[in-house]
Amino acid sequence: MQLVQRDEWNNRTTKDSLSLPDIPEAELFQCGTGSYAAPVEVHGWQWSTTFGRWSALCTFADGWHGFTYPKTWS
């Protein structure tokens, strides 16, 4: 597993050779209950070749920890 981070200056991945879309801006992520919540920490991001989108390794206040998807729609 290789996690990447968002470059704080341009929002792109820190790995230039990846040629992937920008990591999305998101405050809410799907948590263990299936609802959306703000995580305590986002540890890093990973591109899903299966689903063609970014997922993040997050820890939530209730202790749930795992890969999840950000809420990127209104």
C-alpha positions as CSV (number, residue, x, y, z in Angstrom):
1,M,0.0,0.0,0.0
2,Q,1.4,3.4,-1.0
3,L,-0.4,6.5,0.3
4,V,0.1,9.9,-1.3
5,Q,-0.5,13.3,0.1
6,R,-1.8,16.5,-1.5
7,D,0.8,19.1,-2.3
8,E,-0.2,22.1,-0.1
9,W,0.6,24.6,-2.9
10,N,-1.2,23.2,-5.9
11,N,-3.5,20.4,-4.6
12,R,-1.9,17.8,-6.9
13,T,-0.4,14.5,-5.8
14,T,3.1,14.7,-4.4
15,K,4.1,11.9,-6.9
16,D,4.4,13.7,-10.3
17,S,5.0,10.4,-12.1
18,L,1.5,9.1,-11.2
19,S,-0.4,11.2,-13.8
20,L,-3.6,11.0,-11.8
21,P,-6.4,13.6,-11.3
22,D,-6.1,16.1,-8.4
23,I,-7.0,14.8,-5.0
24,P,-10.5,16.1,-4.2
25,E,-11.2,18.7,-1.6
26,A,-13.5,17.2,1.0
27,E,-14.5,17.7,4.5
28,L,-16.9,14.7,4.9
29,F,-16.1,11.1,4.3
30,Q,-18.3,7.9,4.5
31,C,-17.7,6.5,7.9
32,G,-18.4,3.0,9.3
33,T,-22.1,3.5,9.7
34,G,-22.5,4.5,6.0
35,S,-23.3,8.1,6.8
36,Y,-20.9,11.0,6.2
37,A,-18.8,12.6,8.9
38,A,-15.7,14.7,9.3
39,P,-12.7,12.4,10.2
40,V,-10.3,13.2,13.1
41,E,-7.4,12.5,10.7
42,V,-6.9,11.8,7.0
43,H,-3.7,9.7,6.9
44,G,-3.3,9.7,3.1
45,W,-4.8,9.0,-0.2
46,Q,-4.8,6.1,-2.6
47,W,-6.0,5.9,-6.2
48,S,-8.5,3.1,-6.8
49,T,-7.9,1.5,-10.2
50,T,-11.1,-0.5,-9.7
51,F,-13.4,2.5,-9.1
52,G,-11.4,5.2,-10.9
53,R,-11.4,7.6,-8.0
54,W,-9.5,8.6,-4.9
55,S,-10.1,6.9,-1.5
56,A,-8.6,8.0,1.8
57,L,-7.3,6.2,4.9
58,C,-9.2,8.0,7.7
59,T,-9.8,7.7,11.5
60,F,-13.1,8.9,12.9
61,A,-14.0,10.1,16.4
62,D,-15.9,6.9,17.1
63,G,-12.7,4.9,16.5
64,W,-13.6,3.6,13.1
65,H,-10.4,3.5,10.9
66,G,-10.2,2.4,7.3
67,F,-10.3,3.4,3.6
68,T,-13.3,5.4,2.6
69,Y,-14.5,7.8,-0.1
70,P,-15.0,11.5,0.3
71,K,-18.4,13.2,-0.3
72,T,-17.7,15.2,-3.4
73,W,-21.3,16.2,-4.4
74,S,-23.8,18.6,-3.0
